[in-house]
Amino acid sequence: MEYLPKNFNSPIHRVAVFGGSFDPPTLGHQSVIEQVITKVDEIVLVPSLAHAFGKKLTPLSIRLEMLRLFIADFVEVHPEFKNKIQILNIEPELIHLHSTGYVYTYDVLEKIEKIYQTAAKNHLNVKIELSFIIGPDLANPTIFNRFYRANEITKKWSIIVAEQMLSIRSTFARNYLAEHALKHSNKSLILQLQTMLGPRVSADIIQHKRYYPDSPIPPEIDLFSQIKIKLDLAIFSIQNNDLCLLVNKEVSDELPYALIDTQEDKQLEDALNRPILDQLGYLPGYYEQVMTQGNRKNNTNNVKEWWLIITYFCLTSKIKLHNPMSKWVKVSDFMTQATSNDQKNSLTLCVERLKNKASYTSIPCYLALELFTLSELQKIYEIVLGYKLEKKSFRRRFIDSGLLEDTGQIRKANHRPAQLFKLSDRSHAPYYFTRIIEGSRG
């Protein structure tokens, strides 16, 4: 492959690499490019040769053609960026580097950097600055550190974290076609596809019948995907001496949730972690499955669908939110203001489970800050349980349990300095007390 260099118009040429399967490229991908393209001199699209989780992809040659049409659609909307975006199909050249059969991000970035440095040799004093575009879910250290040579990636190149301002995934388009392609006219299909894809990409898919079903059970749709699986999340924190709940301001103060993606998610935790990372930016110390319920109901097209809803609650000690469209509200306020009876019922069960577990386990400790006094920990328990506790009994219970570690530090209180504690190493799993925590007498 020979790289055709763009004009180097400044001493520093900034290149952003955007990799993905692009199967197909969507308006969600376009929204990422729109966020980044004004900050760099060039964006390079790198289609994956194989999927990271082993999912079957459309042949690379077809995805490359759709990417070319995607760029044509993009340039028609943004003609000023005509010379700032291109495709580099380099993964086939790198497949031999590892016996695993995969191409890794580090190798892709290293190869692209060499390509640009070679192209810039004829331009004196031009420096290439390479960056890597990722979403907020991958930017989480827990996830990013799984990358091959992750530390070296962050040392050698910069990371650009960009969100899909339009939440349109390639899976949505594929699943729509698999379900509806044989039921509707081409005109209707294109109109619907153009809410997810550009006009040229949409027309190409219809013309060549890409992603169309060829059997009673469409490709990439199995029997399990006929049931919609939703994960509802009640994320609790303590603020201003109240038990609070995280809600989404974008959708009428709705609880965060996730829908199982049967193609992408290997286990429930994969789906569960998506909204948690989106809202908090980190994984909480504790979460627990509360209930599972199912029913059949009509969707927006008045077609009956079967839904399986799994409800979890999560506990966090931090109050700073990663997503600006999220907020904390009092649990009591949510219960009086929420319009969905399903959500009220789910939250009621979550609160009851939390209170019940608080009476004989250590899980409210996950609502405490990293360092805390025994009075502060007792206050957390009282907020969760809804009643006062006897001070001496509470302190003796926790000191005898071995859950707490004295840090040797103190915090000034109203009357006298108070010792600061933290959770000991053995507190990573919930501790079960031998006796129920009862309220104070009198």
DAZIDA-V982683 format. One record per residue. N is the residue number from 0. RES is the residue in one letter. D_FIRST is the distance of its C-alpha to the first C-alpha in Angstrom with 2 decimals. Layout:
BEGIN
n=N res=RES d_first=D_FIRST
n=N res=RES d_first=D_FIRST
END
This chain:
BEGIN
n=0 res=M d_first=0.00
n=1 res=E d_first=3.80
n=2 res=Y d_first=6.52
n=3 res=L d_first=9.56
n=4 res=P d_first=12.48
n=5 res=K d_first=15.64
n=6 res=N d_first=19.01
n=7 res=F d_first=20.36
n=8 res=N d_first=23.96
n=9 res=S d_first=25.53
n=10 res=P d_first=25.84
n=11 res=I d_first=24.32
n=12 res=H d_first=21.13
n=13 res=R d_first=21.38
n=14 res=V d_first=18.40
n=15 res=A d_first=19.31
n=16 res=V d_first=17.14
n=17 res=F d_first=18.44
n=18 res=G d_first=17.54
n=19 res=G d_first=19.27
n=20 res=S d_first=19.53
n=21 res=F d_first=20.21
n=22 res=D d_first=22.23
n=23 res=P d_first=23.10
n=24 res=P d_first=22.33
n=25 res=T d_first=25.85
n=26 res=L d_first=28.00
n=27 res=G d_first=28.28
n=28 res=H d_first=24.59
n=29 res=Q d_first=25.33
n=30 res=S d_first=28.32
n=31 res=V d_first=26.32
n=32 res=I d_first=23.96
n=33 res=E d_first=27.13
n=34 res=Q d_first=28.62
n=35 res=V d_first=25.83
n=36 res=I d_first=24.28
n=37 res=T d_first=27.31
n=38 res=K d_first=27.11
n=39 res=V d_first=23.60
n=40 res=D d_first=21.62
n=41 res=E d_first=18.56
n=42 res=I d_first=17.82
n=43 res=V d_first=14.51
n=44 res=L d_first=14.77
n=45 res=V d_first=13.23
n=46 res=P d_first=14.42
n=47 res=S d_first=15.87
n=48 res=L d_first=15.12
n=49 res=A d_first=18.85
n=50 res=H d_first=21.89
n=51 res=A d_first=23.47
n=52 res=F d_first=26.84
n=53 res=G d_first=25.90
n=54 res=K d_first=26.42
n=55 res=K d_first=25.02
n=56 res=L d_first=22.26
n=57 res=T d_first=21.50
n=58 res=P d_first=18.60
n=59 res=L d_first=15.20
n=60 res=S d_first=14.52
n=61 res=I d_first=17.82
n=62 res=R d_first=17.31
n=63 res=L d_first=14.13
n=64 res=E d_first=16.41
n=65 res=M d_first=19.15
n=66 res=L d_first=17.12
n=67 res=R d_first=16.43
n=68 res=L d_first=20.18
n=69 res=F d_first=20.98
n=70 res=I d_first=19.46
n=71 res=A d_first=21.42
n=72 res=D d_first=24.50
n=73 res=F d_first=24.04
n=74 res=V d_first=23.72
n=75 res=E d_first=26.77
n=76 res=V d_first=28.72
n=77 res=H d_first=27.34
n=78 res=P d_first=26.46
n=79 res=E d_first=26.78
n=80 res=F d_first=23.54
n=81 res=K d_first=21.40
n=82 res=N d_first=19.21
n=83 res=K d_first=19.27
n=84 res=I d_first=17.15
n=85 res=Q d_first=13.61
n=86 res=I d_first=11.42
n=87 res=L d_first=8.64
n=88 res=N d_first=7.93
n=89 res=I d_first=7.53
n=90 res=E d_first=10.79
n=91 res=P d_first=10.10
n=92 res=E d_first=8.66
n=93 res=L d_first=11.96
n=94 res=I d_first=14.46
n=95 res=H d_first=15.79
n=96 res=L d_first=17.03
n=97 res=H d_first=20.17
n=98 res=S d_first=22.60
n=99 res=T d_first=23.35
n=100 res=G d_first=20.46
n=101 res=Y d_first=19.49
n=102 res=V d_first=16.79
n=103 res=Y d_first=18.74
n=104 res=T d_first=18.65
n=105 res=Y d_first=19.13
n=106 res=D d_first=16.01
n=107 res=V d_first=13.91
n=108 res=L d_first=15.74
n=109 res=E d_first=15.54
n=110 res=K d_first=11.75
n=111 res=I d_first=11.62
n=112 res=E d_first=14.51
n=113 res=K d_first=13.00
n=114 res=I d_first=10.03
n=115 res=Y d_first=12.91
n=116 res=Q d_first=15.27
n=117 res=T d_first=13.25
n=118 res=A d_first=12.97
n=119 res=A d_first=16.67
n=120 res=K d_first=17.91
n=121 res=N d_first=19.18
n=122 res=H d_first=21.12
n=123 res=L d_first=24.08
n=124 res=N d_first=25.44
n=125 res=V d_first=22.65
n=126 res=K d_first=22.39
n=127 res=I d_first=19.71
n=128 res=E d_first=21.48
n=129 res=L d_first=19.55
n=130 res=S d_first=21.39
n=131 res=F d_first=21.14
n=132 res=I d_first=22.80
n=133 res=I d_first=25.14
n=134 res=G d_first=28.29
n=135 res=P d_first=31.81
n=136 res=D d_first=32.18
n=137 res=L d_first=29.32
n=138 res=A d_first=30.59
n=139 res=N d_first=33.83
n=140 res=P d_first=34.04
n=141 res=T d_first=35.32
n=142 res=I d_first=32.10
n=143 res=F d_first=29.55
n=144 res=N d_first=30.96
n=145 res=R d_first=29.81
n=146 res=F d_first=26.15
n=147 res=Y d_first=24.70
n=148 res=R d_first=25.51
n=149 res=A d_first=26.88
n=150 res=N d_first=28.91
n=151 res=E d_first=26.05
n=152 res=I d_first=24.00
n=153 res=T d_first=26.98
n=154 res=K d_first=27.58
n=155 res=K d_first=24.13
n=156 res=W d_first=23.19
n=157 res=S d_first=25.35
n=158 res=I d_first=25.88
n=159 res=I d_first=26.45
n=160 res=V d_first=28.76
n=161 res=A d_first=28.69
n=162 res=E d_first=30.78
n=163 res=Q d_first=30.28
n=164 res=M d_first=33.12
n=165 res=L d_first=33.06
n=166 res=S d_first=33.44
n=167 res=I d_first=31.46
n=168 res=R d_first=29.50
n=169 res=S d_first=27.28
n=170 res=T d_first=29.96
n=171 res=F d_first=32.52
n=172 res=A d_first=30.81
n=173 res=R d_first=30.19
n=174 res=N d_first=33.76
n=175 res=Y d_first=35.22
n=176 res=L d_first=33.71
n=177 res=A d_first=34.72
n=178 res=E d_first=38.25
n=179 res=H d_first=38.77
n=180 res=A d_first=36.50
n=181 res=L d_first=39.24
n=182 res=K d_first=42.05
n=183 res=H d_first=41.24
n=184 res=S d_first=40.36
n=185 res=N d_first=36.89
n=186 res=K d_first=38.29
n=187 res=S d_first=39.53
n=188 res=L d_first=36.30
n=189 res=I d_first=34.23
n=190 res=L d_first=36.78
n=191 res=Q d_first=36.53
n=192 res=L d_first=32.74
n=193 res=Q d_first=32.54
n=194 res=T d_first=34.35
n=195 res=M d_first=31.34
n=196 res=L d_first=28.32
n=197 res=G d_first=27.41
n=198 res=P d_first=28.91
n=199 res=R d_first=25.81
n=200 res=V d_first=24.66
n=201 res=S d_first=28.29
n=202 res=A d_first=28.68
n=203 res=D d_first=25.55
n=204 res=I d_first=26.91
n=205 res=I d_first=30.33
n=206 res=Q d_first=29.20
n=207 res=H d_first=27.25
n=208 res=K d_first=29.68
n=209 res=R d_first=27.15
n=210 res=Y d_first=28.96
n=211 res=Y d_first=32.15
n=212 res=P d_first=34.62
n=213 res=D d_first=35.21
n=214 res=S d_first=38.18
n=215 res=P d_first=41.22
n=216 res=I d_first=39.41
n=217 res=P d_first=36.09
n=218 res=P d_first=32.80
n=219 res=E d_first=32.32
n=220 res=I d_first=36.01
n=221 res=D d_first=38.50
n=222 res=L d_first=42.24
n=223 res=F d_first=42.14
n=224 res=S d_first=40.12
n=225 res=Q d_first=43.03
n=226 res=I d_first=44.91
n=227 res=K d_first=43.83
n=228 res=I d_first=44.02
n=229 res=K d_first=44.68
n=230 res=L d_first=45.17
n=231 res=D d_first=47.67
n=232 res=L d_first=47.87
n=233 res=A d_first=50.91
n=234 res=I d_first=49.81
n=235 res=F d_first=52.95
n=236 res=S d_first=53.72
n=237 res=I d_first=56.94
n=238 res=Q d_first=57.42
n=239 res=N d_first=60.72
n=240 res=N d_first=62.62
n=241 res=D d_first=61.32
n=242 res=L d_first=59.14
n=243 res=C d_first=56.18
n=244 res=L d_first=53.44
n=245 res=L d_first=49.91
n=246 res=V d_first=49.32
n=247 res=N d_first=46.65
n=248 res=K d_first=47.89
n=249 res=E d_first=45.44
n=250 res=V d_first=47.13
n=251 res=S d_first=50.85
n=252 res=D d_first=51.08
n=253 res=E d_first=49.68
n=254 res=L d_first=49.02
n=255 res=P d_first=45.38
n=256 res=Y d_first=44.05
n=257 res=A d_first=41.02
n=258 res=L d_first=40.22
n=259 res=I d_first=38.90
n=260 res=D d_first=35.37
n=261 res=T d_first=35.62
n=262 res=Q d_first=31.87
n=263 res=E d_first=31.07
n=264 res=D d_first=34.32
n=265 res=K d_first=35.16
n=266 res=Q d_first=38.64
n=267 res=L d_first=41.02
n=268 res=E d_first=40.22
n=269 res=D d_first=36.61
n=270 res=A d_first=38.03
n=271 res=L d_first=40.97
n=272 res=N d_first=38.93
n=273 res=R d_first=36.91
n=274 res=P d_first=39.88
n=275 res=I d_first=41.36
n=276 res=L d_first=38.31
n=277 res=D d_first=38.01
n=278 res=Q d_first=41.69
n=279 res=L d_first=42.38
n=280 res=G d_first=39.07
n=281 res=Y d_first=40.25
n=282 res=L d_first=41.79
n=283 res=P d_first=45.61
n=284 res=G d_first=47.93
n=285 res=Y d_first=49.47
n=286 res=Y d_first=49.02
n=287 res=E d_first=51.01
n=288 res=Q d_first=51.00
n=289 res=V d_first=54.20
n=290 res=M d_first=54.40
n=291 res=T d_first=52.76
n=292 res=Q d_first=54.00
n=293 res=G d_first=52.99
n=294 res=N d_first=54.02
n=295 res=R d_first=53.16
n=296 res=K d_first=53.01
n=297 res=N d_first=51.85
n=298 res=N d_first=48.55
n=299 res=T d_first=48.11
n=300 res=N d_first=47.95
n=301 res=N d_first=51.23
n=302 res=V d_first=49.57
n=303 res=K d_first=50.93
n=304 res=E d_first=48.54
n=305 res=W d_first=49.30
n=306 res=W d_first=48.55
n=307 res=L d_first=48.73
n=308 res=I d_first=49.20
n=309 res=I d_first=49.04
n=310 res=T d_first=50.53
n=311 res=Y d_first=49.86
n=312 res=F d_first=51.29
n=313 res=C d_first=49.62
n=314 res=L d_first=51.31
n=315 res=T d_first=49.96
n=316 res=S d_first=51.74
n=317 res=K d_first=49.40
n=318 res=I d_first=50.02
n=319 res=K d_first=47.07
n=320 res=L d_first=44.68
n=321 res=H d_first=40.90
n=322 res=N d_first=40.95
n=323 res=P d_first=42.93
n=324 res=M d_first=43.86
n=325 res=S d_first=45.84
n=326 res=K d_first=49.36
n=327 res=W d_first=52.19
n=328 res=V d_first=55.39
n=329 res=K d_first=58.59
n=330 res=V d_first=58.81
n=331 res=S d_first=62.21
n=332 res=D d_first=60.89
n=333 res=F d_first=58.11
n=334 res=M d_first=60.68
n=335 res=T d_first=62.83
n=336 res=Q d_first=60.08
n=337 res=A d_first=57.60
n=338 res=T d_first=57.94
n=339 res=S d_first=56.32
n=340 res=N d_first=58.88
n=341 res=D d_first=56.16
n=342 res=Q d_first=54.76
n=343 res=K d_first=58.29
n=344 res=N d_first=59.11
n=345 res=S d_first=55.95
n=346 res=L d_first=56.58
n=347 res=T d_first=60.23
n=348 res=L d_first=59.28
n=349 res=C d_first=56.80
n=350 res=V d_first=59.48
n=351 res=E d_first=62.06
n=352 res=R d_first=59.80
n=353 res=L d_first=59.05
n=354 res=K d_first=62.78
n=355 res=N d_first=63.74
n=356 res=K d_first=61.28
n=357 res=A d_first=62.32
n=358 res=S d_first=65.88
n=359 res=Y d_first=65.09
n=360 res=T d_first=61.61
n=361 res=S d_first=59.74
n=362 res=I d_first=56.97
n=363 res=P d_first=58.25
n=364 res=C d_first=57.26
n=365 res=Y d_first=53.65
n=366 res=L d_first=54.92
n=367 res=A d_first=56.17
n=368 res=L d_first=54.46
n=369 res=E d_first=53.28
n=370 res=L d_first=56.68
n=371 res=F d_first=59.81
n=372 res=T d_first=63.58
n=373 res=L d_first=65.56
n=374 res=S d_first=67.08
n=375 res=E d_first=63.66
n=376 res=L d_first=62.67
n=377 res=Q d_first=66.01
n=378 res=K d_first=65.47
n=379 res=I d_first=62.13
n=380 res=Y d_first=63.96
n=381 res=E d_first=66.74
n=382 res=I d_first=64.34
n=383 res=V d_first=62.66
n=384 res=L d_first=65.92
n=385 res=G d_first=67.91
n=386 res=Y d_first=70.94
n=387 res=K d_first=72.25
n=388 res=L d_first=72.13
n=389 res=E d_first=74.69
n=390 res=K d_first=73.40
n=391 res=K d_first=74.79
n=392 res=S d_first=73.81
n=393 res=F d_first=70.20
n=394 res=R d_first=69.82
n=395 res=R d_first=71.40
n=396 res=R d_first=69.18
n=397 res=F d_first=65.95
n=398 res=I d_first=67.17
n=399 res=D d_first=68.37
n=400 res=S d_first=65.13
n=401 res=G d_first=63.04
n=402 res=L d_first=60.39
n=403 res=L d_first=60.78
n=404 res=E d_first=60.21
n=405 res=D d_first=62.30
n=406 res=T d_first=60.04
n=407 res=G d_first=62.99
n=408 res=Q d_first=62.27
n=409 res=I d_first=64.61
n=410 res=R d_first=64.42
n=411 res=K d_first=67.33
n=412 res=A d_first=69.03
n=413 res=N d_first=72.02
n=414 res=H d_first=74.61
n=415 res=R d_first=73.13
n=416 res=P d_first=69.78
n=417 res=A d_first=67.91
n=418 res=Q d_first=65.85
n=419 res=L d_first=62.11
n=420 res=F d_first=60.60
n=421 res=K d_first=57.18
n=422 res=L d_first=56.24
n=423 res=S d_first=56.32
n=424 res=D d_first=53.62
n=425 res=R d_first=55.51
n=426 res=S d_first=55.24
n=427 res=H d_first=51.66
n=428 res=A d_first=53.21
n=429 res=P d_first=56.09
n=430 res=Y d_first=59.51
n=431 res=Y d_first=62.34
n=432 res=F d_first=65.78
n=433 res=T d_first=68.83
n=434 res=R d_first=70.78
n=435 res=I d_first=69.90
n=436 res=I d_first=69.75
n=437 res=E d_first=72.79
n=438 res=G d_first=73.85
n=439 res=S d_first=76.49
n=440 res=R d_first=80.09
n=441 res=G d_first=82.30
END
